[in-house]
Amino acid sequence: MQVLMLADTHVPKRARDLPAPVWAAVEAADVVIHAGDWVDVALLDALQARAARLIGVYGNNDGPPLRARLPEVAEAELEGVRLAVVHETGPASGRETRCAAAYPGRDLLVFGHSHIPWDSVAPGGLRLLNPGSPTDRRRQPHCTYLTVTFAAGSVNDVLLHRLPR
């Protein structure tokens, strides 16, 4: 199963639309995961229309229209991978231990908020992934997103895609 991971798109405040390579990845993915900070419901509608399956949560920059349609935490099982999606996980220091305690029984936690790509494993095996942002790099050298393969209960082929400036 091919999975696309996005967060912190901030459309239309930071960009008018998602970059073309991201839309191509949406079309190729079996599942699109968005870890919050959409900003406008129009992007949610567009992703729902184009994605085979969409799993998303709201972020701190998402107002009442998005919060009415999206949960704070989403959970799913895909190809045997038990995952949770959330926008914020708190400071980087202690993140793995905090998240392992907060999301027991999960194999993967996808999060956003920092705009900083992240890939780590907590005590007990919880994998944490943050795709960064495809539209607002902040202090990062590139805008980014992740593609991942799920198969037989494992997370494989985690690939960080860097977009041109």
Backbone hydrogen bonds, N-H to C=O, Kabsch-Sander energy under -0.5 kcal/mol:
donor,donor_aa,acceptor,acceptor_aa,energy
3,V,1,M,-0.5
3,V,148,V,-3.1
4,L,31,V,-2.5
5,M,146,L,-2.9
6,L,33,I,-3.1
8,D,36,G,-2.7
10,H,37,D,-2.5
11,V,38,W,-1.1
14,R,10,H,-3.3
15,A,10,H,-0.7
22,V,19,P,-1.0
23,W,19,P,-1.8
24,A,20,A,-2.3
25,A,21,P,-1.8
26,V,22,V,-2.3
27,E,23,W,-2.1
28,A,24,A,-1.5
29,A,25,A,-1.4
30,D,2,Q,-2.5
31,V,2,Q,-1.6
32,V,53,R,-2.7
33,I,4,L,-3.2
34,H,55,I,-2.6
35,A,6,L,-2.7
40,D,11,V,-0.7
40,D,38,W,-0.7
43,L,40,D,-1.2
44,L,40,D,-0.8
45,D,41,V,-2.4
46,A,42,A,-2.3
47,L,43,L,-2.8
48,Q,44,L,-2.6
49,A,45,D,-1.9
50,R,46,A,-1.5
51,A,47,L,-2.8
52,A,29,A,-0.6
55,I,32,V,-2.8
57,V,34,H,-1.4
58,Y,71,P,-1.9
62,D,59,G,-1.7
63,G,61,N,-0.6
66,L,63,G,-0.8
67,R,63,G,-2.4
68,A,64,P,-2.0
69,R,66,L,-1.0
70,L,66,L,-1.8
74,A,85,V,-2.2
76,A,83,L,-2.0
78,L,81,V,-2.3
81,V,78,L,-2.5
82,R,80,G,-0.6
83,L,76,A,-2.9
83,L,81,V,-0.7
84,A,108,L,-2.0
85,V,74,A,-2.6
86,V,110,V,-2.3
87,H,72,E,-0.6
95,R,92,A,-2.0
98,R,94,G,-2.4
99,C,95,R,-2.9
100,A,96,E,-2.4
101,A,97,T,-1.7
102,A,98,R,-2.1
103,Y,99,C,-2.2
106,R,103,Y,-1.2
107,D,82,R,-3.3
108,L,82,R,-1.8
109,L,127,R,-2.8
110,V,84,A,-2.6
111,F,129,L,-2.3
112,G,87,H,-1.8
114,S,112,G,-1.3
118,W,130,N,-2.0
120,S,128,L,-2.0
122,A,126,L,-3.6
125,G,122,A,-2.5
127,R,107,D,-2.5
128,L,120,S,-3.2
129,L,109,L,-2.6
130,N,118,W,-2.3
133,S,115,H,-0.5
140,Q,137,R,-3.0
143,C,163,L,-0.6
144,T,133,S,-2.6
145,Y,161,H,-1.3
146,L,5,M,-2.0
147,T,159,L,-2.0
148,V,3,V,-2.5
149,T,156,N,-3.0
150,F,1,M,-2.5
151,A,154,S,-2.1
153,G,79,E,-3.2
154,S,151,A,-2.0
156,N,149,T,-3.6
156,N,154,S,-0.6
159,L,147,T,-2.9
159,L,157,D,-0.6
161,H,145,Y,-3.2
161,H,159,L,-0.6
162,R,160,L,-0.5
163,L,143,C,-2.9
163,L,161,H,-0.5
